[in-house]
Amino acid sequence: MSERKKIAAIVTEYFAGSHADVILSKFIHGFATDGGLVAPRVELASLYIDQLSDQDIGVATASMHGIPIHISIAKALTLGGQDLAVDGVLLIGEHGDYAWNEKEQQLFPRKYFMEQICGVMACSGRGIPVFVDKHLSYNWHDACWMVDRAAALDTPLMAGSSLPMAWRNPWLEHALETPIDAAVAVGFSGLDSYGFHMLEVLQCMVERRAGGETGVAAVTCLEGDAVWRAAEAGNWSRELAEAACGAIEAKPDGLMEAHCDAPVVMLVEYRDGMQATGLMLNGYIHDIAYAARIGAETVATEFYAQGHGSDVDGPHAHFSYLSLNLEEMFITKVPAYPVQRTLLVSGILEAALTSRHEGGRRLETPWLDVVYTASDDIPWRPRGPRPTGACLQWRRPSV
């Protein structure tokens, strides 16, 4: 086998159970999958940590495994030299002591990190694959800049979270060109952090509809009693929402209203006329699910993520499947899915939070004219309803 490709990790914070931990641990120790533990084919060669907290395990982990920690992003990419010396970058800008804005978005420095990465690539005259964890950015301008700058540097770019790589119960994947009439995704937790997950689940399904992705014309975000009134007015489908919730294994008895003191709904109007809904149901569910109407048929599935951060040393094996797809990109230079999916989700979420901040007004979004075709298949994904095998057995070794 030829020399393994070298990967630099640029992270905001690195503590047990953080995104840095549950991703980088796979590139160090191996990827726990339903079929067994898969050995890494690339080498984690350098690390930059922006903030060292009292909970930090990054320094000890790097020391134990001989991974140099550099004082700057540029040094991490050049391995302490002058020119680009790695073959791929993991940009994990999640967690840390960063400010929030009035729309309740945390201002992670993902675009700033990307500027540093692109600066090194531009000066070295070559682009390398980059992954950006979760949102591209909290604002549309910066998200677009990141995609455009990567394209200008001939840099393969992936972004997003592990949720599209989670277990689905029952298995559901729309064939490309499926005539989806309407769709709902349900989720929980914070609007900025988990609202992204919920919308990404929605988008990874509806992007496969007939005609492909056309972009979004308008977004409205409502909260509290206005959510239920919008359902009564026919602005979102109670039937589809109940079908999505019906796919979730762990939830209490009774109606969603009985458990949700502060529901939030995001009404997404696509440019081709399709109507979709994102519904945040804190207090009722602790998983994410999806339902769609296709002609006279309703289909639904639960997206099951292992652990939800409750077991900090556990496998979190949905990140294994995400990381295996990232490794595939580092080796082949071919992203597993278009970065435009994450670009559009980032824009929908920002628009929804703006709508909410402005009292729930309908926000027309002519800038969300994102057009793309979904990938026909993803190289690495679980196909069962729940984790099995090594996904239940692997533990992060002590540092």
Number of C-alpha atoms within 10 A of each C-alpha: 4 4 8 13 16 19 26 28 24 28 28 23 25 28 20 19 20 19 23 25 20 25 25 24 21 24 20 18 17 19 27 28 25 19 12 15 18 15 14 17 18 19 19 26 24 25 28 25 23 18 15 16 13 7 10 16 18 25 18 13 19 18 12 10 13 12 19 18 22 18 13 15 25 22 21 27 31 19 21 18 11 13 16 23 20 20 21 29 26 25 24 27 26 23 17 18 13 12 10 11 9 9 16 15 19 19 16 22 19 25 22 13 21 25 17 15 23 23 14 22 23 15 11 14 11 13 21 22 25 28 25 26 22 25 27 31 27 21 17 20 11 16 20 19 16 23 21 13 15 22 13 12 16 14 21 22 25 27 25 22 21 22 23 23 24 28 24 25 19 16 14 17 12 16 13 19 15 15 17 20 17 20 28 33 31 31 29 22 16 13 19 19 17 15 24 24 25 28 27 28 27 25 20 19 22 26 24 22 21 15 14 17 23 18 23 26 19 20 27 23 28 25 19 13 13 15 19 19 13 17 14 12 9 10 15 26 20 15 14 23 23 17 20 25 28 17 22 21 13 12 15 12 9 9 10 19 14 11 16 16 15 14 22 25 26 29 23 26 19 19 18 14 12 16 19 24 27 25 25 26 24 19 18 23 22 18 22 29 27 31 28 25 18 15 10 6 7 16 17 27 25 26 27 24 22 20 15 12 15 10 13 17 17 20 26 29 30 28 26 30 25 24 26 25 22 26 23 18 21 25 16 11 18 17 22 20 20 17 19 21 23 28 22 27 27 26 24 27 27 21 25 28 23 21 21 22 15 13 12 19 15 19 18 15 18 12 13 22 15 16 15 16 18 21 14 10 12 12 11 17 19 20 16 14 16 18 23 16 13 18 23 17 12 20 17 17 10 8 13
